[in-house]
């Protein structure tokens, strides 16, 4: 009787690291890693040697020195006596503000244009094509400068919104009548667009919840409470829609939920704002008893710098063209049979697009959409051309020039933009995984 025995295993030999395919790939990877580490060590050593030759060192203590410069637009309190680190935070918040708003507005505009480019209406489709071809073939920097020039040159000066003594003296109307200045405010006399900026009403609360200071950054508890209520409303609305979908799958009849969604989303937030005593401070010129305006600029409200508005508009209209093409490509990737089947079931074009075509097209749309969001965030640095003090304008501009710490400022900027880009990619990849087709 014979017994099957396993073949004896050879002892490991160093030559197997090269000639044995089981180990060769690991050998190559280790060698490449060692070469990369050696190159990185040489680069760091060379940089340190060059800095030492110029009597320089790597020191980030300049961040706690007095900044000494003003920043017009600021989302948290700041003065020229604040530190460079505080200026860095102001610039970072300004970058995030314009990037987030540009991503939202560009997405809305891009999706709309992408769908309209496929419209059966010849005029609408051609107009959208002209928009896409014109705006995406002109450099973004030129659109930014053009928008800023239009906002700076076309609007009236603040003095044109004033009621002067000459107007009062020459007034021939009724004694209790109103004297209209050369320029008038818009939106029921609440918004004034001047060549110095756009003055908008400022939201205030009669009964605020207070502010807490976290690491030198004031956290408004009222804002946190409103956002929490709104977030909870969105979660409840999602549950309502999920229940309606379950009922539809079980019975074939979808319950009417639009009025429930509107009530759940908006009513709690409106009630919360009413409890806090929301009101608006409208910008205006102070006036004496005769109605003559005093001062040289509007008081009250919020002054939105034209640099912010121009950068936001330029980023929106430019980036929306690329998003529109991504949306169009995603829709065209869906078989026409899907649309024909939906029409055969009696669905209208709008419902067909929102319920059938777009959900399937998202798997094609989202990957390039992530790249566009990253481009929008990085393109905010072009705001420096119109004196918009974002992260590039503060840390990479004035702070760098004042302190002479070029290497430190560049390293910090690269690290911050890298972290922002990685966070955007992570969030969008999570959303992409949630909408991709599920295999059974």
ZAZA-569172 format. One record per residue (C-alpha): residue in three letters; y, z, x. Coordinates in steps of 0.2 Angstrom, whole numbers, always signed. Each point is the difference from the previous one (the first is absolute). Layout:
N
aa, y, z, x
ALA, Y, Z, X
...
This chain:
440
aa, y, z, x
UNK, +0, +0, +0
UNK, +17, -5, +7
UNK, +16, +9, -3
UNK, +17, -9, -1
UNK, +12, +7, +13
UNK, +18, -2, +1
UNK, +6, -11, +15
UNK, +6, +11, +14
UNK, +18, +2, +2
UNK, +8, -5, +16
UNK, +12, +13, +8
UNK, +18, -4, -1
UNK, +7, -10, +15
UNK, +19, -3, +4
UNK, -3, -18, +1
UNK, -3, +0, -19
UNK, +19, +4, -2
UNK, +2, -18, +5
UNK, -16, -10, -4
UNK, -5, +9, -15
UNK, +8, -7, -16
UNK, -2, +17, -8
UNK, +12, +8, +12
UNK, +11, -14, +7
UNK, +13, +1, -14
UNK, +2, +18, +3
UNK, +3, -3, +18
UNK, +13, -13, -3
UNK, +9, +11, -12
UNK, +0, +14, +12
UNK, +7, -11, +14
UNK, +14, -7, -11
UNK, +5, +18, -5
UNK, +0, +5, +18
UNK, +11, -15, +5
UNK, +12, +4, -15
UNK, +1, +18, +5
UNK, +4, -4, +18
UNK, +13, -13, -5
UNK, +8, +13, -12
UNK, +0, +13, +14
UNK, +8, -13, +12
UNK, +13, -4, -13
UNK, +5, +18, -3
UNK, +0, +4, +19
UNK, +11, -15, +3
UNK, +12, +5, -13
UNK, +1, +18, +6
UNK, +3, -6, +18
UNK, +14, -12, -6
UNK, +8, +14, -10
UNK, -1, +12, +15
UNK, +8, -13, +11
UNK, +15, -1, -11
UNK, +1, +19, -2
UNK, -6, -1, -18
UNK, -13, +10, -9
UNK, -8, -1, -18
UNK, +9, +13, -10
UNK, +2, +2, -19
UNK, +12, +15, +1
UNK, +15, -12, -4
UNK, -6, +0, -18
UNK, +7, +18, -2
UNK, +17, -5, +7
UNK, +15, -3, -11
UNK, +0, -18, -7
UNK, +19, -2, -1
UNK, +1, -15, -12
UNK, +1, -2, -19
UNK, -12, -9, -11
UNK, +7, -6, -17
UNK, -16, -1, -10
UNK, -10, +16, +1
UNK, -14, +7, -12
UNK, +1, +17, +8
UNK, +15, +10, +6
UNK, +6, -6, +17
UNK, +17, +1, +10
UNK, +4, -5, +18
UNK, -3, +17, +6
UNK, -19, -2, -5
UNK, -13, -3, +13
UNK, -7, -17, +5
UNK, -16, +5, -8
UNK, +9, +2, -17
UNK, +8, -17, +3
UNK, -18, -6, +3
UNK, -6, +7, -17
UNK, +15, -8, -9
UNK, -4, -17, +8
UNK, -18, +2, -5
UNK, +4, +4, -18
UNK, +12, -14, -1
UNK, -14, -12, +7
UNK, -12, +7, -13
UNK, +12, -1, -14
UNK, +4, -19, +2
UNK, -18, -4, +5
UNK, -7, +8, -16
UNK, +13, -7, -12
UNK, -2, -17, +8
UNK, -19, +0, -1
UNK, +1, +5, -19
UNK, +13, -13, -4
UNK, -8, -14, +11
UNK, -17, +3, -9
UNK, +8, -1, -17
UNK, +10, -16, +4
UNK, -15, -8, +10
UNK, -13, +3, -13
UNK, +12, -7, -13
UNK, +5, -16, +10
UNK, -19, -2, +5
UNK, -5, -1, -18
UNK, +15, -11, -5
UNK, -4, -12, +13
UNK, -16, -4, -9
UNK, +9, -2, -17
UNK, -3, -16, -10
UNK, +19, -1, -3
UNK, +5, -13, +13
UNK, +18, +7, +2
UNK, -5, +18, +3
UNK, -14, -5, +12
UNK, +12, -11, +10
UNK, +14, +13, +0
UNK, -12, +13, +7
UNK, -6, -12, +13
UNK, +18, -3, +6
UNK, +3, +19, +1
UNK, -16, +2, +11
UNK, +4, -14, +11
UNK, +18, +4, +3
UNK, -1, +19, +3
UNK, -16, +0, +11
UNK, +6, -14, +11
UNK, +17, +8, +5
UNK, -2, +15, +13
UNK, +1, +17, -8
UNK, +15, +5, +11
UNK, +11, -13, -7
UNK, -4, +5, -18
UNK, +5, +18, +5
UNK, +16, -5, +8
UNK, +4, -12, -14
UNK, -3, +14, -13
UNK, +11, +12, +10
UNK, +14, -12, +1
UNK, +0, -4, -18
UNK, +1, +19, -5
UNK, +13, +3, +13
UNK, +12, -14, -4
UNK, -2, -4, -19
UNK, +3, +17, -8
UNK, +17, +7, -3
UNK, +7, +14, +11
UNK, +0, +18, -7
UNK, +19, -1, -3
UNK, -2, -13, -13
UNK, -9, +12, -11
UNK, +15, +12, +1
UNK, +13, +2, -14
UNK, +17, +0, +10
UNK, +17, +7, -5
UNK, +6, -18, -3
UNK, -13, -3, -13
UNK, +5, +15, -9
UNK, +18, -4, +1
UNK, -3, -18, -7
UNK, -12, +5, -13
UNK, +6, -6, -17
UNK, -15, +5, -11
UNK, -2, +15, -11
UNK, +4, +17, +8
UNK, -19, +5, -1
UNK, -6, -16, +6
UNK, -10, -4, +15
UNK, +7, -9, +16
UNK, -13, -11, +8
UNK, +1, -3, +19
UNK, -2, -16, +9
UNK, -19, +3, +2
UNK, -12, +9, -12
UNK, -16, +9, +1
UNK, -16, -7, -7
UNK, -14, +8, -11
UNK, +11, +9, -12
UNK, +13, +5, +14
UNK, -13, +9, +10
UNK, -3, -11, +15
UNK, +13, -7, +12
UNK, -4, -14, +12
UNK, +13, +0, +14
UNK, +0, -8, +18
UNK, -3, +17, +7
UNK, -16, +4, -10
UNK, -7, +2, -17
UNK, +5, +16, -9
UNK, -14, +5, -13
UNK, -1, +16, -11
UNK, -8, +15, +9
UNK, -14, +10, -10
UNK, +4, +18, -1
UNK, -9, +15, -9
UNK, +8, +14, -9
UNK, -16, +11, +3
UNK, -8, -5, +16
UNK, -15, +9, +7
UNK, +7, +2, +17
UNK, -3, -6, +18
UNK, -11, +6, +13
UNK, +1, -3, +19
UNK, -15, -6, +9
UNK, +2, -4, +18
UNK, +19, -3, -2
UNK, -4, -13, -14
UNK, +6, +6, -18
UNK, -13, -2, -13
UNK, +7, -2, -18
UNK, -11, +9, -11
UNK, +7, -9, -16
UNK, -5, -16, +8
UNK, -17, +6, +4
UNK, -2, +7, -18
UNK, +5, -17, -8
UNK, -12, -10, +11
UNK, -14, +12, -4
UNK, +3, -2, -19
UNK, +1, -19, +2
UNK, -16, +0, +11
UNK, -9, +10, -13
UNK, +6, -12, -14
UNK, -7, -14, +9
UNK, -17, +9, +2
UNK, -1, +3, -18
UNK, +5, -18, -4
UNK, -14, -5, +11
UNK, -12, +11, -10
UNK, +6, -8, -16
UNK, -3, -17, +6
UNK, -17, +4, +6
UNK, -5, +8, -17
UNK, +7, -16, -8
UNK, -11, -11, +11
UNK, -15, +11, -3
UNK, +2, -2, -19
UNK, +3, -19, +2
UNK, -17, -1, +10
UNK, -9, +10, -13
UNK, +7, -7, -16
UNK, +8, -17, +5
UNK, +17, +6, -7
UNK, +14, +6, +12
UNK, +11, +14, -7
UNK, +19, -3, +0
UNK, +6, +11, +14
UNK, +17, -8, +5
UNK, +10, +13, -10
UNK, -10, +14, +7
UNK, +2, -6, +18
UNK, +19, -1, -2
UNK, +1, +17, -8
UNK, -11, +8, +13
UNK, +9, -8, +15
UNK, +18, +2, -5
UNK, +1, +14, -12
UNK, -5, +15, +11
UNK, +12, -6, +14
UNK, +14, -2, -12
UNK, -3, +17, -7
UNK, -1, +7, +18
UNK, +17, -8, +5
UNK, +8, +6, -17
UNK, -6, +18, +4
UNK, +7, -1, +18
UNK, +17, -7, -8
UNK, +1, -17, +8
UNK, +17, -8, +0
UNK, +9, -13, +10
UNK, +16, +1, +11
UNK, +9, -16, -2
UNK, +11, -6, +14
UNK, +18, -1, -4
UNK, +17, +1, +8
UNK, +9, +17, -3
UNK, +16, -2, -11
UNK, +15, +10, -4
UNK, +7, +4, -17
UNK, +8, -17, -1
UNK, -16, -9, +3
UNK, +4, -6, +18
UNK, -14, -1, +11
UNK, +0, +10, +16
UNK, -10, -1, +17
UNK, -6, -15, +9
UNK, -18, -1, -6
UNK, -12, +6, -14
UNK, -4, +18, -2
UNK, -17, +6, -7
UNK, -16, -10, -2
UNK, -10, -8, +14
UNK, +7, -14, +11
UNK, -14, -12, +5
UNK, +4, -9, +16
UNK, +0, -19, -1
UNK, -11, +0, +15
UNK, -14, +8, -10
UNK, +2, -11, -15
UNK, +1, -16, +11
UNK, -16, +5, +10
UNK, -9, +5, -16
UNK, +4, -17, -9
UNK, -3, -11, +15
UNK, -17, +9, +3
UNK, -5, -2, -18
UNK, +4, -18, -3
UNK, -7, -5, +17
UNK, -16, +10, +0
UNK, -3, -5, -19
UNK, -3, -18, +5
UNK, -15, +4, +11
UNK, -7, +12, -13
UNK, +3, -13, -13
UNK, -11, -12, +10
UNK, -13, +13, +2
UNK, -1, +3, -19
UNK, +0, -19, -3
UNK, -15, -2, +12
UNK, -9, +15, -8
UNK, +2, -8, -17
UNK, -6, -17, +5
UNK, -15, +8, +8
UNK, -6, +5, -17
UNK, -11, -13, -9
UNK, +9, -9, -14
UNK, -15, +3, -10
UNK, +5, +18, -2
UNK, +16, -5, -8
UNK, -8, -12, -12
UNK, -13, +13, -5
UNK, +14, +12, -4
UNK, +9, -13, -10
UNK, -16, -4, -9
UNK, -1, +19, -5
UNK, +18, -1, -7
UNK, +9, +9, +14
UNK, +18, -5, +2
UNK, +6, -6, +17
UNK, +9, +16, +4
UNK, -15, +11, -4
UNK, -11, -12, +10
UNK, +10, +1, +15
UNK, +2, +19, +0
UNK, -18, +5, -6
UNK, -11, -14, +8
UNK, +9, -10, +14
UNK, +11, +12, +9
UNK, -14, +14, +2
UNK, -11, -12, +8
UNK, +13, -8, +11
UNK, +5, +17, +7
UNK, -14, -1, +13
UNK, +8, -16, +7
UNK, +18, +6, -3
UNK, +0, +18, +8
UNK, -5, -4, +18
UNK, +15, -11, +3
UNK, +10, +12, -10
UNK, -3, +14, +12
UNK, +6, -11, +14
UNK, +16, -3, -10
UNK, +3, +18, -2
UNK, -2, +3, +18
UNK, +12, -14, +4
UNK, +13, +7, -12
UNK, -1, +17, +8
UNK, +3, -7, +17
UNK, +13, -13, -5
UNK, +11, +15, -5
UNK, +5, +0, +18
UNK, +10, -15, -3
UNK, +12, +10, -10
UNK, +8, +5, +17
UNK, +9, -17, -1
UNK, +10, +6, -14
UNK, +2, +18, +6
UNK, -13, +8, -11
UNK, -5, +16, +9
UNK, -19, +1, -2
UNK, -12, +6, +13
UNK, +4, -15, +11
UNK, +19, +3, -2
UNK, -1, +19, +4
UNK, -14, +4, +12
UNK, -1, -18, +7
UNK, +19, -3, +0
UNK, +13, +13, +1
UNK, -11, +14, +6
UNK, -8, -11, +13
UNK, +17, -6, +7
UNK, +7, +18, +0
UNK, -14, +9, +9
UNK, -7, -14, +11
UNK, -18, +4, -5
UNK, -6, -17, -2
UNK, -18, +3, +3
UNK, -1, +16, -11
UNK, +9, -9, -15
UNK, -11, -15, +1
UNK, -16, +10, +1
UNK, +6, +10, -15
UNK, +5, -15, -10
UNK, -17, -9, +4
UNK, -10, +16, -5
UNK, +10, +2, -17
UNK, -2, -18, -5
UNK, -18, +0, +5
UNK, -3, +15, -11
UNK, +9, -7, -15
UNK, -9, -17, +2
UNK, -17, +10, +1
UNK, +4, +10, -16
UNK, +5, -16, -10
UNK, -16, -8, +6
UNK, -10, +15, -5
UNK, +7, +2, -17
UNK, -1, -19, -4
UNK, -18, -1, +6
UNK, -5, +14, -11
UNK, +8, -9, -15
UNK, -9, -16, +6
UNK, -17, +9, +0
UNK, +4, +6, -18
UNK, +3, -17, -7
UNK, -13, -10, +9
UNK, -15, -7, -9
UNK, -14, +13, -2
UNK, -17, -7, +3
UNK, -15, +7, -11
